Amino acid sequence: MEQEKAKPVFDQESVLERLGGDMEFLKELIELFNSDYPQKMAQLSKGIKEEDFKTIKETAHSIKSASGNLSLTRVYDLSFKIEGMGSKGKIHGIEKAYNELEEELGKIKDLF
């Protein structure tokens, strides 16, 4: 986890390279992500409370994919971790990972 915290919240250089340097398009994508993730986090929270590992896995995968496309490195790593826990049916430690994910997602709102 320490290695995850050493990563930047956002790798702007990487995502801009993929977007051909289009900062306005990037801002639109971040806004879309910010409008979508609260619903995904609600689904994930419900899945955790109900120990619904299919929902946990699928919702974390969705967050992981979107955050990977935007080079949101820590969100990606935490989503990957939660997705793996969901795949393995592992509930121990998932609340902590969820809280860390929520904290990282909160930082994205301040990017633009």
TADA-V599685 format. One record per residue. SS is DSSP state (2 for helix, 1 for strand, 0 for the rest). PHI is phi in whole degrees, -180 to 180 (* if undefined). D_LAST is the distance of its C-alpha to the last C-alpha in Angstrom with 1 decimal. Layout:
ss: (SS;SS)
phi: (PHI;PHI)
d_last: (D_LAST;D_LAST)
//
This chain:
ss: (0;2;2;2;2;2;0;0;0;0;0;2;2;2;2;2;2;2;0;0;0;0;2;2;2;2;2;2;2;2;2;2;2;2;2;2;2;2;2;2;2;2;2;2;2;2;2;2;2;0;0;0;2;2;2;2;2;2;2;2;2;2;2;2;2;2;2;2;2;0;0;0;2;2;2;2;2;2;2;2;2;2;2;2;2;2;2;2;0;0;0;0;0;2;2;2;2;2;2;2;2;2;2;2;2;2;2;2;0;0;0;0)
phi: (*;-61;-64;-62;-68;-76;-74;-71;-61;-146;-101;-62;-60;-64;-70;-66;-62;-67;-96;66;79;-81;-66;-65;-64;-59;-61;-63;-65;-64;-61;-63;-60;-64;-81;-93;-66;-58;-65;-64;-67;-64;-63;-64;-60;-63;-60;-67;-61;-92;52;-94;-68;-65;-64;-58;-61;-67;-71;-63;-61;-62;-64;-59;-62;-64;-70;-66;-63;-99;58;-88;-60;-73;-63;-59;-61;-70;-64;-60;-62;-67;-59;-63;-64;-64;-63;-91;68;-103;-95;-63;89;-72;-62;-63;-63;-62;-63;-66;-62;-60;-63;-65;-63;-62;-72;-68;-58;-89;-70;-130)
d_last: (26.1;26.0;25.1;22.2;20.8;21.3;18.9;15.2;12.8;11.3;13.5;11.4;14.8;16.5;14.3;14.1;17.8;18.4;16.6;18.5;15.7;14.2;10.5;10.6;12.2;9.8;7.0;10.1;11.1;8.2;8.8;12.4;12.3;10.8;13.6;16.2;16.1;17.5;20.6;21.0;20.8;23.4;25.6;25.3;26.3;29.2;30.3;30.4;32.3;34.7;35.0;34.3;33.6;33.3;30.4;28.8;29.2;28.0;25.0;23.9;24.6;22.3;19.4;20.4;20.6;17.2;15.5;17.9;16.9;13.3;14.6;13.4;16.5;17.3;16.6;18.8;21.5;21.7;21.9;24.6;26.5;26.5;27.6;30.4;31.5;31.7;33.7;36.1;36.4;35.4;34.3;34.8;31.5;29.3;28.3;27.1;25.1;23.6;22.7;21.0;19.1;18.0;16.9;14.8;13.2;12.3;10.3;8.0;6.9;5.7;3.8;0.0)
//
